Amino acid sequence: MEQKNQDMTSGSLAKGILFFSIPLMLSNILQVLFNMSDIAVVGHFAGAMALGSVGSTTILVTMFTGFLIGLSGGINVLVALYYGAKNERGVKETVHSAAILSLIIGVIGAGFSRNILELLNTKEELLDGAVLYIRLYFLGLPALALYNFGNAVFSAVGDTKRPLLYLAVAGVLNILLNLF
């Protein structure tokens, strides 16, 4: 079976970091493009009001995507530490704690979507559509977290290509599902 983990302890360090980092950078860009694809599809097929509703949530989507990417960076460090120390319990506790936090944030966000958007002064005529979109986003937050945490775990053991492939497939599915 082909070895998927990259050995960063031998060979050129610069080359190793480059080949390790490129899939990570592409993954982060693809995650931001998810919301942009939602906006493009909605704008093309659903009209100006729907586009305004989805667009008015962009700052929240970007903020929570950044939160997940940042949290995943912390998970990456801890998993690498525990994995290197052969501490399986530490790896499991790190991933489970982060997943529970994301589930809690998703539930709270879905419950307070209207309040959050009102605090952001979302226009009244866009509010109902924006609430629907951001609730769906918050309810999907645990799934997004699962990807980000899986990415962190794979990266911690030296595999950044597989998560990029999974995200690319998810991106295509996102666009196809947006059409429905």
One Martini backbone bead per residue (centre of mass of N, CA, C, O) as a GRO file, in nm:
protein
  180
    1MET     BB    1   0.098   0.035   0.020
    2GLU     BB    2   0.073   0.360   0.000
    3GLN     BB    3   0.237   0.629   0.126
    4LYS     BB    4   0.085   0.934   0.261
    5ASN     BB    5   0.302   1.025   0.441
    6GLN     BB    6   0.513   1.285   0.525
    7ASP     BB    7   0.859   1.324   0.549
    8MET     BB    8   1.011   1.585   0.759
    9THR     BB    9   1.309   1.446   0.852
   10SER     BB   10   1.387   1.435   0.541
   11GLY     BB   11   1.549   1.619   0.342
   12SER     BB   12   1.411   1.888   0.214
   13LEU     BB   13   1.254   2.130   0.389
   14ALA     BB   14   1.139   2.321   0.175
   15LYS     BB   15   1.003   2.101   0.004
   16GLY     BB   16   0.829   1.980   0.228
   17ILE     BB   17   0.669   2.237   0.296
   18LEU     BB   18   0.554   2.291   0.020
   19PHE     BB   19   0.403   2.010  -0.023
   20PHE     BB   20   0.238   2.049   0.242
   21SER     BB   21   0.105   2.348   0.193
   22ILE     BB   22  -0.055   2.359  -0.070
   23PRO     BB   23  -0.311   2.195   0.013
   24LEU     BB   24  -0.385   2.386   0.246
   25MET     BB   25  -0.432   2.642   0.081
   26LEU     BB   26  -0.645   2.523  -0.113
   27SER     BB   27  -0.848   2.450   0.107
   28ASN     BB   28  -0.904   2.737   0.210
   29ILE     BB   29  -1.006   2.848  -0.058
   30LEU     BB   30  -1.240   2.647  -0.102
   31GLN     BB   31  -1.403   2.726   0.148
   32VAL     BB   32  -1.466   3.016   0.054
   33LEU     BB   33  -1.605   2.924  -0.220
   34PHE     BB   34  -1.866   2.809  -0.115
   35ASN     BB   35  -2.017   3.079  -0.067
   36MET     BB   36  -1.975   3.187  -0.352
   37SER     BB   37  -2.143   2.964  -0.490
   38ASP     BB   38  -2.405   3.029  -0.354
   39ILE     BB   39  -2.426   3.317  -0.466
   40ALA     BB   40  -2.416   3.249  -0.768
   41VAL     BB   41  -2.663   3.063  -0.782
   42VAL     BB   42  -2.871   3.247  -0.653
   43GLY     BB   43  -2.831   3.491  -0.848
   44HIS     BB   44  -2.911   3.328  -1.110
   45PHE     BB   45  -3.196   3.166  -0.997
   46ALA     BB   46  -3.343   3.358  -0.742
   47GLY     BB   47  -3.252   3.648  -0.718
   48ALA     BB   48  -3.209   3.943  -0.545
   49MET     BB   49  -3.323   3.870  -0.265
   50ALA     BB   50  -3.165   3.608  -0.224
   51LEU     BB   51  -2.889   3.732  -0.263
   52GLY     BB   52  -2.909   3.931  -0.027
   53SER     BB   53  -2.948   3.720   0.193
   54VAL     BB   54  -2.685   3.564   0.151
   55GLY     BB   55  -2.488   3.810   0.149
   56SER     BB   56  -2.562   3.901   0.454
   57THR     BB   57  -2.387   3.632   0.568
   58THR     BB   58  -2.083   3.636   0.492
   59ILE     BB   59  -1.944   3.728   0.755
   60LEU     BB   60  -2.029   3.478   0.919
   61VAL     BB   61  -1.913   3.259   0.742
   62THR     BB   62  -1.622   3.363   0.751
   63MET     BB   63  -1.588   3.355   1.057
   64PHE     BB   64  -1.649   3.044   1.095
   65THR     BB   65  -1.436   2.943   0.904
   66GLY     BB   66  -1.199   3.070   1.057
   67PHE     BB   67  -1.253   2.925   1.320
   68LEU     BB   68  -1.213   2.636   1.210
   69ILE     BB   69  -0.927   2.677   1.106
   70GLY     BB   70  -0.805   2.759   1.380
   71LEU     BB   71  -0.893   2.510   1.541
   72SER     BB   72  -0.742   2.312   1.353
   73GLY     BB   73  -0.460   2.413   1.422
   74GLY     BB   74  -0.473   2.318   1.716
   75ILE     BB   75  -0.530   2.024   1.656
   76ASN     BB   76  -0.280   1.970   1.493
   77VAL     BB   77  -0.079   2.012   1.723
   78LEU     BB   78  -0.195   1.807   1.926
   79VAL     BB   79  -0.195   1.558   1.744
   80ALA     BB   80   0.105   1.559   1.682
   81LEU     BB   81   0.192   1.528   1.972
   82TYR     BB   82   0.032   1.266   2.039
   83TYR     BB   83   0.126   1.095   1.803
   84GLY     BB   84   0.432   1.113   1.867
   85ALA     BB   85   0.366   0.994   2.172
   86LYS     BB   86   0.145   0.767   2.149
   87ASN     BB   87  -0.142   0.927   2.234
   88GLU     BB   88  -0.454   0.824   2.178
   89ARG     BB   89  -0.624   0.972   2.388
   90GLY     BB   90  -0.542   1.262   2.312
   91VAL     BB   91  -0.653   1.254   2.028
   92LYS     BB   92  -0.950   1.193   2.096
   93GLU     BB   93  -1.002   1.434   2.291
   94THR     BB   94  -0.945   1.656   2.092
   95VAL     BB   95  -1.158   1.588   1.876
   96HIS     BB   96  -1.409   1.571   2.062
   97SER     BB   97  -1.400   1.857   2.179
   98ALA     BB   98  -1.425   2.006   1.908
   99ALA     BB   99  -1.693   1.877   1.818
  100ILE     BB  100  -1.862   1.976   2.055
  101LEU     BB  101  -1.818   2.277   2.012
  102SER     BB  102  -1.943   2.285   1.724
  103LEU     BB  103  -2.221   2.184   1.803
  104ILE     BB  104  -2.288   2.411   1.997
  105ILE     BB  105  -2.254   2.644   1.796
  106GLY     BB  106  -2.464   2.545   1.593
  107VAL     BB  107  -2.711   2.550   1.783
  108ILE     BB  108  -2.689   2.842   1.878
  109GLY     BB  109  -2.687   2.973   1.599
  110ALA     BB  110  -2.964   2.866   1.507
  111GLY     BB  111  -3.125   2.993   1.751
  112PHE     BB  112  -2.978   3.304   1.694
  113SER     BB  113  -2.996   3.413   1.400
  114ARG     BB  114  -3.185   3.653   1.412
  115ASN     BB  115  -3.032   3.813   1.630
  116ILE     BB  116  -2.767   3.839   1.479
  117LEU     BB  117  -2.883   3.985   1.224
  118GLU     BB  118  -3.000   4.225   1.380
  119LEU     BB  119  -2.727   4.323   1.496
  120LEU     BB  120  -2.629   4.362   1.179
  121ASN     BB  121  -2.858   4.514   1.023
  122THR     BB  122  -3.053   4.361   0.862
  123LYS     BB  123  -3.263   4.380   0.629
  124GLU     BB  124  -3.590   4.317   0.646
  125GLU     BB  125  -3.630   4.196   0.347
  126LEU     BB  126  -3.377   3.977   0.415
  127LEU     BB  127  -3.413   3.820   0.684
  128ASP     BB  128  -3.558   3.549   0.626
  129GLY     BB  129  -3.348   3.439   0.422
  130ALA     BB  130  -3.101   3.469   0.607
  131VAL     BB  131  -3.197   3.285   0.833
  132LEU     BB  132  -3.221   3.030   0.669
  133TYR     BB  133  -2.929   3.013   0.569
  134ILE     BB  134  -2.777   3.031   0.849
  135ARG     BB  135  -2.911   2.785   0.973
  136LEU     BB  136  -2.802   2.583   0.774
  137TYR     BB  137  -2.512   2.644   0.836
  138PHE     BB  138  -2.513   2.578   1.141
  139LEU     BB  139  -2.616   2.283   1.102
  140GLY     BB  140  -2.344   2.225   0.920
  141LEU     BB  141  -2.099   2.279   1.108
  142PRO     BB  142  -2.022   1.990   1.202
  143ALA     BB  143  -1.937   1.899   0.914
  144LEU     BB  144  -1.718   2.110   0.875
  145ALA     BB  145  -1.560   2.025   1.122
  146LEU     BB  146  -1.498   1.739   1.037
  147TYR     BB  147  -1.320   1.818   0.807
  148ASN     BB  148  -1.117   2.002   0.961
  149PHE     BB  149  -1.030   1.779   1.163
  150GLY     BB  150  -0.940   1.574   0.957
  151ASN     BB  151  -0.729   1.756   0.833
  152ALA     BB  152  -0.562   1.788   1.092
  153VAL     BB  153  -0.495   1.491   1.128
  154PHE     BB  154  -0.363   1.436   0.858
  155SER     BB  155  -0.149   1.663   0.884
  156ALA     BB  156  -0.015   1.555   1.148
  157VAL     BB  157   0.073   1.283   0.964
  158GLY     BB  158   0.139   1.415   0.652
  159ASP     BB  159  -0.163   1.451   0.510
  160THR     BB  160  -0.287   1.689   0.250
  161LYS     BB  161  -0.427   1.556  -0.004
  162ARG     BB  162  -0.688   1.414   0.086
  163PRO     BB  163  -0.850   1.662   0.192
  164LEU     BB  164  -0.854   1.807  -0.081
  165LEU     BB  165  -1.018   1.596  -0.229
  166TYR     BB  166  -1.268   1.602  -0.044
  167LEU     BB  167  -1.328   1.905  -0.091
  168ALA     BB  168  -1.370   1.894  -0.395
  169VAL     BB  169  -1.612   1.705  -0.385
  170ALA     BB  170  -1.784   1.886  -0.198
  171GLY     BB  171  -1.795   2.128  -0.392
  172VAL     BB  172  -1.950   1.988  -0.616
  173LEU     BB  173  -2.191   1.909  -0.441
  174ASN     BB  174  -2.269   2.194  -0.358
  175ILE     BB  175  -2.339   2.296  -0.638
  176LEU     BB  176  -2.551   2.081  -0.709
  177LEU     BB  177  -2.735   2.137  -0.457
  178ASN     BB  178  -2.790   2.436  -0.522
  179LEU     BB  179  -2.972   2.373  -0.775
  180PHE     BB  180  -3.200   2.255  -0.564
   0.00000   0.00000   0.00000
